[in-house]
Amino acid sequence: MSISIDLHAHSNISDGLLTPAELMEHAAMQRVDVFALTDHDDTAGLQIAESEAARWGMQLIKGVEISVTWKRRTLHIVGLKIDPEYPPLKEGLAKIRAGRHVRAAGMAAGLEKIGISGSLEGAYAYAQEGIISRTHFARFLVEQGIAKDNKAVFKRYLVKGKPGYFEHEWANLEEAISWITGSGGVAVLAHPGRYELGRTNMLLLLEEFRALGGTAIEVVTGSHTVDQYVEFAKYAHQFGLKASQGSDYHGKGISYMGMGRLPTLPGKCIPVWQDWDEVKHFVRKPEQDSPPVQLSL
């Protein structure tokens, strides 16, 4: 029996569409066995996710995705097997979330200058009780008919050099990794193929990441191409890093890849979960072997 592992996904605590409970149900219906909830800069969904994982016969890996500024670029570091009650982690994430409100106001002001009004209130309506993110602005702009989809919004309005972009300083790389490892967790460089760093900066980043205590990079992830699986498997081998995988699922219609559809890691990769008891001792319940049910979510 092969085990289905997905170590990167989001609920509506950050910028996903589903509640933590709905997300766990969806993962279970897609036959995911070992699952990490990794909301952006927030761990508020983990308690519910843990109880729902037990209900569905899944193994939850407690996670988070931390926003980081490195050489004036925004990167994301996933923490896996974290202790969400570790004080420096809790305090650091709270500071990042406060900064998100500052960034949101700056983004809205930029959009206002080109005649797009109401974006701040619109974005917060989508965020509800969760953090505020660029994805919430994108959903509002799509709803208003200003762009056809989230991808078009980011390209035309929300990336560097566009009206809705607002430069913001997140945590630094050392802080993020220390919060994760200090809590007993594993630091993973998320979706490195999205950063467009160029080879020289990628080598510098991976060297620094490893030196600061980083453990793994995402090799197979929703936004990577097949060629990038191979590319980042080679980087992992070069730097002695383990490999992780995750769909980066946000919800139907706004995700790179559906859950339960991840290809296997390239052959020479050492999985980040290689020595995890949660994987070694996982046993799928017999009733889980029935065909998965597709939810209309």
Summary of the structure (lengths in Angstrom):
residues: 297
radius of gyration: 18.6
end to end distance: 27.8
largest distance: 58.5
contacts: 1015
relative contact order: 0.16
helix: 42%
strand: 15%
